[in-house]
Amino acid sequence: MIILPALLCAVIAVLSISGCSNRITTPNDRVGDHTGSIAWEGLNRTYLVHIPPTYDRTKSMPLVIALHGGGGTGEDMVALTLGGFNTLSDNEGVIVVYPDGTRFSSMIKVRWNDGRDERYSQADDVGFISALIDHLVKEYNVDSKCVYATGISNGAHMSMRLARELSDKIAAVAPVAYAMQEKYASVPVSTRPMSVLVMTGTKDPFTPWEGGETPDPTGQRMLGRVLSVPATVKVLVAHNECSSTPTITWEPDRDPQDGTRVRKELYGNGKDGTEIILYAIEDGGHTWPGGWQYLPERTVGKTSRDIDVNEVIWSFFKKHSR
């Protein structure tokens, strides 16, 4: 549910943008940033993909799907992460794709149909992302056993919907600024054991740590009740039959001026080697740790500078294949 200002266009103008048509489009030059599109259910569904310089069509590579928040775009997700996933892509040899949600009102530009309330989006986003995965597996020789999803806010909820409905394609997920909606507390997290990393600020104004109603940033509507973050973790731990007693550590306070500390809770020994990890951003807000403070602190809360969430998430993903 992140609303990014129009001025963001200037921040991301350096991205290489190619034309899209009402079909799958494929760039000629494989390395770097490219846009593409898929015609899905009568809509032209677009995405931005980053291909690392080490790309070799004869060798399969992992894929990270990075999902923007409500009101954002794939390009906005690049800006929010300060290009961190692209840097990791180049250093680690992983393909990153930033899909775009769909428009649903004049108030918020785009949104994912994350399963919470279809009054705000009825798009078949699960089908779109499933088709996008198939396309990238075929076109770029993506390793189908190493496909991961992350996102923030609306994108975080969408990543968890992918865990529930596409666990035959998704290896692990990492939702940021997330707490599970109450209606999913009794629904299987996925059709198989799946490792999940959750990262949420304890002072997030839109994802209440203690649970309850979740307002959108405009304050004009509620997006449904969520469990508390500890209760969310409990559901995930139970699904994978992980140890109920976590190993708790504190990340170094790398930036004492940011007003946050980061507590890590690791619940291991789950089925098929799965684990659940919670990064509690003490006094953190509705933000991407180590990323861009996209709105003032008084609106979205503090951005922690003690960790780089891009690196944390990738380190987690590469331990878990499907």
Secondary structure by P-SEA (a helix, b strand, c coil): cccccccccccccccbbbbbcccbbbbcccccccccccccccccccbbbbbcccccccbbbbbbbbbbcccccaaaaaaaacaaaaaaaaacbbbbbbbbbbbccccccbbbcccccccccccaaaaaaaaaaaaaaaaccccccbbbbbbccaaaaaaaaaaacccccccbbbbcccccccccccccccccbbbbbbbbbcccccccccccccccccccccccccccaaaaaaaaaaaacccccccccccccccccccbbbbbbbbcccccccbbbbbcccccccccccccccccccccccccccccaaaaaaaaaaaccc
